[in-house]
């Protein structure tokens, strides 16, 4: 059987598990730097456009990031109904903020990212993602530790979006997937606010971290809901967890969601509409059962440890 011609000999290999590797073919390296906090790569890929990779873990690419950023942002905004103040923790590419400011109701967005060098590189190399969102007068960017910002916030935010890099042990984010972190977020929210976190893959071989994050959030928030979106460049369906003191509808009316998006946003969504929202809020039976059966929670003394760092290298002849 003949194989298709390979278009590159430069690859980023991402370790998905101790037994699985996802290779991304690179056509051009746009930026590479070891910052104070992490290894940063911005590259042009053969299939999915430009991509940001931190500590060898794929963050997002211009070709499919909307399948991640739209479900990360909009369910919480929709359920709130009239979000005015939004705190984004992480989100260096600017795509999360881009989605937030689609909402006409939003008056203030603060994005907190610990790594200024990554954000500045994304401003230069990934304009397709941020789409000048950093220049919106409602947006303020702080280069601080997310924990410090939460410590100085109380009943302040309608929405908090935790868009952090994966909690690998060598990286800066593993403490921000724990019960203590969720407690800080809850205190920073207004009483009717919503907190959402990117919560790792939900494929059968990798789902344990997601299930434990959901269980951990359930110790802090009265209502917690798991949902997922398939993002091809992650090599897995990707999970999210939404928490609030308010009920979280799992069977929203598609027509009502379409009306809300039409009236309260500037439009332009590519993935999410009323029909997609109805599907998004209903996980398959396997995911629901794994979450139901999970008992472990994450704390600062026992935080999650996401698997592996990837590498950049050339194919050996």
GIZISUL-V48993 format. One record per pair of residues at least 4 apart in sequence whose ideal C-beta (glycine too) atoms are under 6 Angstrom apart, sorted by sequence separation. I is the first residue (numbers start at 0). J is the second residue. D is the distance in whole Angstrom. If there is no record, write none. Layout:
i: [I/I]
j: [J/J]
d: [D/D]
This chain:
i: [15/64/65/69/73/93/120/121/129/143/188/206/216/233/259/260/271/275/282/33/34/52/53/59/90/143/175/200/201/251/282/297/14/15/43/44/76/112/164/166/217/241/297/32/51/166/216/229/230/12/13/42/51/87/164/201/31/87/99/163/199/227/228/12/41/50/166/184/199/213/30/198/227/10/11/29/40/48/49/96/163/213/29/47/48/226/10/11/28/39/48/85/96/198/47/225/257/9/27/37/38/47/257/7/25/26/37/224/256/7/26/223/85/90/253/256/23/24/83/91/222/253/82/220/81/83/84/85/86/87/88/89/221/224/216/222/253/159/222/251/68/72/76/91/201/216/251/68/72/91/115/213/212/92/108/159/209/64/68/91/107/108/109/110/111/145/113/156/249/97/100/111/155/156/157/59/92/97/153/202/94/111/149/185/93/97/100/152/154/157/158/159/160/161/162/181/200/201/92/93/96/156/111/178/182/200/201/7/149/181/6/93/199/93/178/198/11/51/198/96/198/13/196/195/194/193/226/191/226/88/225/113/225/61/95/86/84/90/84/85/86/87/88/89/83/89/82/49/82/36/213/36/39/79/218/41/210/214/34/210/215/34/211/214/215/41/75/206/210/211/201/211/30/30/29/208/56/53/54/79/54/75/178/75/177/178/179/176/177/177/177/176/173/37/36/168/166/167/166/165/70/104/103/66/102/67/101/66/101/75/63/63/63/60/57/77/47/16/73/69/69/69/65/66/65/70/21/15/55/54/55/55/16/14/14/13/12/11/12/11/9/8/8]
j: [19/68/69/73/77/97/124/125/133/147/192/210/220/237/263/264/275/279/286/38/39/57/58/64/95/148/180/205/206/256/287/302/20/21/49/50/82/118/170/172/223/247/303/39/58/173/223/236/237/20/21/50/59/95/172/209/40/96/108/172/208/236/237/22/51/60/176/194/209/223/41/209/238/22/23/41/52/60/61/108/175/225/42/60/61/239/24/25/42/53/62/99/110/212/62/240/272/25/43/53/54/63/273/24/42/43/54/241/273/26/45/242/105/110/273/276/44/45/104/112/243/274/104/242/104/106/107/108/109/110/111/112/244/247/240/246/277/184/247/276/94/98/102/117/227/242/277/95/99/118/142/240/240/121/137/188/238/94/98/121/137/138/139/140/141/175/144/187/280/129/132/143/187/188/189/92/125/130/186/235/128/145/183/219/128/132/135/187/189/192/193/194/195/196/197/216/235/236/128/129/132/192/148/215/219/237/238/45/187/219/45/132/238/133/218/238/52/92/239/138/240/57/240/241/242/243/279/245/280/145/282/171/290/127/162/156/156/162/157/158/159/160/161/162/157/163/157/125/158/113/290/114/117/157/296/120/289/293/114/290/296/116/293/296/297/124/158/289/293/295/286/297/120/124/124/303/165/164/167/193/170/193/296/195/297/298/299/297/298/299/302/303/302/170/171/304/303/305/305/305/228/263/263/228/264/230/264/230/265/241/230/231/232/232/232/259/232/204/271/268/270/271/269/270/270/279/234/234/308/308/309/310/306/307/309/309/309/309/310/311/313/313/314]
d: [4/6/5/6/6/6/6/5/6/5/3/6/6/5/6/5/5/6/4/5/6/6/6/4/4/6/5/4/5/5/5/6/6/5/6/5/5/5/6/5/5/6/5/5/4/4/5/5/5/5/5/6/6/5/5/5/5/6/5/4/5/5/6/5/6/4/5/5/5/6/4/5/5/5/5/4/4/6/5/6/5/5/6/4/4/5/6/6/5/6/4/5/5/5/3/6/6/4/4/5/5/6/4/4/5/5/5/5/4/6/5/5/6/6/3/5/6/4/6/5/5/5/6/3/5/5/5/5/5/4/5/6/5/4/5/6/5/5/5/6/5/4/6/5/5/5/6/6/6/5/4/5/6/5/5/6/4/6/5/5/6/5/5/5/5/6/6/6/5/6/6/6/6/5/6/6/5/5/6/4/4/5/4/5/6/4/5/4/5/5/5/5/5/4/6/6/4/5/4/3/5/6/5/5/5/6/4/6/5/4/5/5/6/6/6/4/6/6/6/6/4/6/5/5/5/5/5/6/6/4/6/6/6/5/5/5/5/4/5/5/5/5/5/4/6/4/4/6/5/6/5/5/5/6/6/6/5/5/5/5/4/4/6/5/5/5/5/5/4/5/5/6/5/6/5/5/5/5/6/6/5/4/6/5/5/5/5/6/5/5/5/5/5/6/5/5/5/5/5/4/4/6/6/5/5/5/5/5/5/6/6/5/6/5/6/6/5/6/5/6/5/4/5/6/5/6/4/6/4/5/3/6/6/3/6/4/5/6/5/5/6/5/4]
